[in-house]
């Protein structure tokens, strides 16, 4: 688990960005590289699945994050058992809290080319007015 303070803060910041950007689960452990100036780079991550879970699961439990999927993905995906139970909201399927928790707790399912791996993180109405300090505090409480 992440114990170094700056790495942990970076993890929380990037997981919040992943939620806002509706990143798919198959991407969240990879990390990202930001370009800085003409020759600089800032590397975020990669993180272990356990590190990602340590932040995302409390946010999910608090109702700040939903897991969603495209009703009609742009390419064929291996199906998953949660699909018939998901609630449809226009062009998205919203996983039930139980299915979302089970999926976040099983990173072996976060695989590219599967319905599970293409599930995306998504902010809820409950989290819309929350600032970064709120997200950070909730993650810290679960630490």
C-alpha positions as CSV (number, residue, x, y, z in Angstrom):
1,X,0.0,0.0,0.0
2,X,1.1,3.5,-0.7
3,X,2.8,5.0,2.5
4,X,4.9,7.8,1.0
5,X,2.9,11.0,1.4
6,X,3.6,12.6,-1.9
7,X,2.9,9.4,-3.8
8,X,-0.4,8.9,-1.9
9,X,-1.5,12.5,-2.6
10,X,-0.7,12.0,-6.3
11,X,-2.7,8.7,-6.2
12,X,-5.8,10.5,-4.7
13,X,-5.4,13.4,-7.2
14,X,-5.1,11.1,-10.2
15,X,-8.0,8.8,-9.1
16,X,-10.2,11.9,-8.7
17,X,-9.2,13.0,-12.2
18,X,-10.0,9.5,-13.5
19,X,-13.5,9.8,-12.0
20,X,-14.0,13.2,-13.6
21,X,-12.7,12.0,-16.9
22,X,-14.8,8.8,-16.7
23,X,-11.8,6.6,-17.2
24,X,-12.3,2.9,-17.9
25,X,-11.1,0.4,-15.2
26,X,-8.6,-1.2,-17.6
27,X,-6.6,2.1,-17.6
28,X,-6.6,3.3,-13.9
29,X,-3.5,1.4,-12.7
30,X,-1.3,2.5,-15.6
31,X,-0.6,6.0,-14.5
32,X,-0.1,9.0,-16.8
33,X,2.7,11.3,-17.9
34,X,2.1,15.1,-18.0
35,X,4.4,17.1,-20.3
36,X,6.0,20.1,-18.6
37,X,7.5,22.8,-20.6
38,X,9.5,21.8,-23.7
39,X,11.5,18.9,-22.2
40,X,9.9,18.1,-18.9
41,X,7.7,15.3,-17.8
42,X,5.8,14.6,-14.6
43,X,5.1,10.9,-14.1
44,X,2.0,9.9,-12.1
45,X,1.9,6.2,-11.1
46,X,1.7,3.4,-12.1
47,X,-0.2,2.2,-9.1
48,X,-1.2,-1.3,-7.9
49,X,-4.8,-2.3,-8.1
50,X,-4.8,-2.3,-4.2
51,X,-3.7,1.3,-4.2
52,X,-6.5,2.3,-6.6
53,X,-9.1,0.3,-4.6
54,X,-8.0,2.0,-1.3
55,X,-9.2,5.3,-2.7
56,X,-12.1,4.3,-5.0
57,X,-13.9,2.0,-2.7
58,X,-14.5,4.6,0.0
59,X,-15.7,7.1,-2.6
60,X,-18.1,4.4,-4.0
61,X,-19.4,3.6,-0.6
62,X,-20.0,7.3,0.1
63,X,-22.1,7.5,-3.1
64,X,-19.7,9.9,-4.8
65,X,-18.8,7.5,-7.6
66,X,-20.8,5.3,-9.9
67,X,-19.6,2.7,-12.3
68,X,-21.1,3.1,-15.8
69,X,-20.8,1.4,-19.2
70,X,-21.8,2.3,-22.7
71,X,-25.2,0.7,-23.7
72,X,-23.7,0.2,-27.1
73,X,-19.9,0.0,-26.9
74,X,-18.0,1.0,-30.0
75,X,-16.7,-2.5,-30.5
76,X,-17.6,-6.0,-29.3
77,X,-16.7,-6.9,-25.7
78,X,-16.8,-10.1,-23.7
79,X,-20.1,-9.9,-21.7
80,X,-20.4,-9.7,-17.9
81,X,-23.1,-11.0,-15.5
82,X,-23.9,-7.5,-14.2
83,X,-25.2,-6.2,-17.6
84,X,-28.8,-7.5,-17.3
85,X,-29.1,-6.0,-13.8
86,X,-27.7,-2.5,-14.7
87,X,-30.0,0.5,-14.8
88,X,-30.2,2.2,-18.2
89,X,-29.8,6.0,-18.3
90,X,-30.0,7.1,-21.9
91,X,-26.7,5.8,-23.5
92,X,-25.2,4.4,-20.3
93,X,-25.7,1.5,-18.0
94,X,-25.3,2.2,-14.3
95,X,-24.1,-0.8,-12.2
96,X,-25.9,-1.5,-9.0
97,X,-23.9,-0.7,-5.8
98,X,-23.4,-4.4,-5.2
99,X,-22.1,-5.1,-8.7
100,X,-19.9,-2.0,-8.6
101,X,-18.4,-3.0,-5.3
102,X,-17.8,-6.6,-6.5
103,X,-16.1,-5.3,-9.7
104,X,-13.9,-2.8,-7.8
105,X,-12.9,-5.6,-5.4
106,X,-11.8,-7.9,-8.2
107,X,-9.1,-6.2,-10.4
108,X,-8.5,-9.5,-12.3
109,X,-11.7,-8.4,-14.2
110,X,-10.4,-5.0,-15.2
111,X,-9.3,-6.4,-18.6
112,X,-9.2,-4.6,-21.9
113,X,-11.8,-6.1,-24.4
114,X,-14.2,-7.1,-21.7
115,X,-17.4,-5.4,-20.5
116,X,-15.8,-5.3,-17.0
117,X,-12.6,-3.7,-18.1
118,X,-14.5,-1.0,-20.1
119,X,-16.7,0.0,-17.1
120,X,-16.0,3.7,-16.4
121,X,-15.7,5.7,-13.2
122,X,-18.3,8.5,-13.0
123,X,-19.2,11.3,-10.6
124,X,-22.6,11.2,-8.9
125,X,-24.8,14.2,-8.2
126,X,-23.8,13.8,-4.6
127,X,-20.2,14.5,-5.5
128,X,-20.7,17.4,-7.9
129,X,-20.2,20.2,-5.3
130,X,-17.4,18.4,-3.5
131,X,-14.0,20.1,-3.6
132,X,-10.7,18.2,-3.8
133,X,-10.2,18.6,0.0
134,X,-13.5,16.6,0.5
135,X,-12.3,13.8,-1.8
136,X,-8.9,13.8,0.0
137,X,-10.5,13.7,3.5
138,X,-12.7,10.8,2.6
139,X,-9.7,8.8,1.2
140,X,-7.6,9.7,4.2
141,X,-10.4,8.5,6.6
142,X,-10.3,5.1,4.9
143,X,-6.5,4.9,4.9
